[in-house]
């Protein structure tokens, strides 16, 4: 989940443009991590050594790792260990951005360290094992949104991000959240309400073209027009996610929440007696807006 927050940091800092980030996210899914990227991350090689090996590759038919061993930059054991290692997914994003010429690996690493330091992220939270859950980042992201049950709110957003990654894809970054106090203008949307001790209304909203691509990913089918199948896919995602949330709350807090049936619409001004919190997820195929309103 680090990458989804880190992308927003890069945008806000002006280190990348939205177009560059979208292009990188699209290419990231088919890219393969390079040994040089792993070696630099592990502190075993620096940028000059990596560039030296790359230049040598243009003059000889040898693998990157073989040249590293020949030059004494790495041992064979280190090459094998790096190739078998599990790496943080943000390394692949950095590699793609470097290949695009956005910035070099050293600059990317400095930006990563700046973000880690700024948010006091423990090293263990960046591992493959824990990267799906970084509570501190979720808490900071939701810090502007008051709640009468902050634990439930954070649980909801944490699960939502994981479900987007699980069912739609990891090629998105979170943009800055927005508070709507008078009404939220929808495009194509599906909505559902949670009942019980945490009454809340959730809206999944996007443009027609984005909705088609969203539904295509969720249903693993190629939709080309917005129809009842696309609408049903949006509703099903929302119903599945909210159902999982209710199960988690029941298991963790022994609190039984309920769900109203989902429904859909378009171009409607949704109003609520409580503030509406909008979380925009910038996917490579468009922006998916998630709006959460907690009832009084």
N, C-alpha and C positions, 0 to 999 in steps of 0.2 A: 504493500500500500504506500510505501515511501515514494515511489515514482509518481503516483497520482497527486500527492501533495507537492512534491518537488517541482513538477512541471508548472504548477501555478506560481511557485516562487520564481522560476526562471522568467516567466512572462511578466510578473509584477516588477522584477528587477530590470527588465529590458534586455536581458541577456539573449533572448530569442524572440522572434516574432511569432505570432499565432500560426502563420503559414509554415514557418520552419519547424515548429513543434508538431503540427499535424502531419507534415511530411515525414518527420522522424518517427512518429508513432506508427504510421502506415508501414514504413520500411522495417521497423523493429521486429515485427511479427515473423519476418522471413530471414532476418539477419542471424548470423552465428557469432558468438563471442570469440575474439581473437586472443591468441596466447599473449601478445604484447599488452593487451588491455589487462589481462589477469596478472601478468608479471608486474606491471606498474602499480596496480591496486595492492598487490602483496608487498610492495616496497623492495622488490628484487631487481628491478630495472628502472632507469629514468628515461625521460623523453628522448635524450640524445642517443642513448644506446638503442632504443627501439627504432629510431630513424636510421641509425647505422645499419641495423639488421635489414630493414626494409630496402635500403639502397643496395645492400649485398644480394638481396633476392633477385634484383634485376640483372645480375651478372652470373648467377649460378642456379642450377636446377635442384635446389634444396629447400626443405621445409623451414619455416621460421624457427622452430625449436632446434633443428639441427644446427643452424647457423649460430644460434645463441650459445649452444654447447661448444661449437668450434671456436668462438670468440671468447669463451670463458665467462660469459655473462650469467649463464645458468648451468647447473649440472643436469645430467640426464634424469636424476631422481627428482629434481625440482620441476623439470618439464612435465614428467609424468604426474606429479602431485598437482600441479596447476591445472592440467587438462582434466583431472578427475575431480577437481574441487567444485563445490557449489558456490556460486557467486551471487552477490546482490544484483537484482535486476536493473538497478539504475546504471550499472556499468555498460549494459548493452545500449541504453539510450545515449549515454555519453559517446560511445563508439560511433553510433550512427550520426550524431551531430558533428563529430570530428570528421567523418568521411564526407559529410555535406559541406565542410569548410566553415561551419558556423563558429567554432573555436577549437583550440587544440586540447589534447587530453589533460595537460597540466592546468589549463584554465578551468576545465570542467571539474577536475578534482578539487580545485580551490573553492569552486562554487558549492560543491557537495559538503566540504568541510565547514564552510560558512553557514550553510543551512543546518547541519548537524549541531554545530556549536550554538547557533541562535535558538534552536528548539530543544537543546539539552537532550538529544536522542542517544540512549545507551547503545553501545556497539552491538549488543546481542539483539536489539530490535531490528537491525539491518540484515540479519541472516535470513536465508530462505525459510528457516523454520518459523521465524516470528514475524516476517515482514507483512503478513496478512493482518496483523493486529498491533497498531502503534497507538495506544490510548491517548498519549500526550498530544499527538497531532490532531486527533479527532476532537479532543477537549478544547484545544486552542482554536480550531476551526469553528466550533460552535460557541465560542466564548461570548459573542455579541447577542446570543439568543437566550433570554431568560426562560426558565421553565419551572413549573411547580414540582416537577420530578426530573431533575437533571440526570439521574442515573438511567432512567428509561430513555430519555432523549438521546444520550450518548450511545446507549445500546442500539437504538434504532438506526442512527447514522452509521455506526460501525458496521452493522449487519448489512445495511443498504449498500455501502461501498463494496463489501465482500461479495454481495449477490450480483452487483453490476459486473464485477470481475469474473465471477463464476459463470453467469448465464449470458452475458453480452460480450465481454472482452476486457482486457486490461489496457487497451489503447485509449485511455482517457486521462485527463487531468482535471482537477477541481479548480474552477474559477472562484473569484471572491463571492461569498454569499450575499444575498440581498434581502432586506426586510420590506415587506409590503404591509402597510397599515390600513389602507382604504380599499384595496381590491387588487386582484391579480388577473391580468388579461391573458387568456389562454389562446392557444393555437389548436392543435389536435391533442386532446387530453383524455386520460382515464383517471378516475378518482375512486377512493374507498375510505370508509371511516372505521376507526377502531373504537370499540365501546368498552365500558368497564371503568376501572380506576384511572385509566390513562386515555380518556377520550381524545381522539385526534383525527384530523382529516388529512389525507395524503393525495396529492395530485401529481401525475406523471404527464409532462407536457412537452411538446416539441413540434417542429414544422412537419408538414405532410411528408416531405422527402426523407427527413430524418426518421420519422415514424416507420416508414416502409423498410428502411435499412435496420432499424432497431428490431422490428418484428422478424425480419429475415434471419437475423442472428439468433434471436431467442428461439424461434421455431425450427431453425436449421432448414429453412426453405427459401427459395428465391422469389420473393414477392416483387412485383413491378408496379402495382397500383395500390392506392389506399382503398381497402375494402373491409368487409366484416371480419376477414381472417386477420388482417393487420390489427384491427381494433381489438379482436379477441385475444391476440397475443399480448398486447399492451395490458389488458385487463388481467390476463393470466399471470404475467410477471408480477404485477402489483399484488394480486391475491396470494401468490406463492410467497413473495417476500414478507407480506404482512402476517401470513400464517406462520411462517418460520419465526418471526419476531414474537408472536403470541406464545408459541411453544417455548422459546428461550426464556420468556418472562415467567411462564409457568414453572419451568424447571429450576430457574435461579431464585425466584422470589415467591414461589407458590401462589402466584396471583393469576387468576383466570380472566383473560381479556376476551372480548368477542369481536366479530367482524360483520359489517354490513356488506351486502353484495356490491361488487364494483360496477361502475357505470361509465359511460363515455360521452363526449360532446366536443364542440369546437367553437372557437371565437366567442367565448363567454367571459364576462367579468365576474370572477368568483370573489365573493365577499365573505368575511368572517368577523365575528365579534372579537377575536383574538388576533394578534399579529401573525402574519404568514411568513415563514422563513423559506427562502428559495435557494436551493443548492444547485448551481449549474455544473454539469459534467461535460466537458468538451471532449467528445470522441473524435476520431479521425473522420467519421461520416457526418458529424453534426453535433449540436448541443442538445443534451437531454436535461430538462429542468425538473427538479424534484421539489415540490412545495409541501411543507409541513406546517400544519396549523393545530395547535393544542387548544382544545375547548376549555372554557372557563369552568 
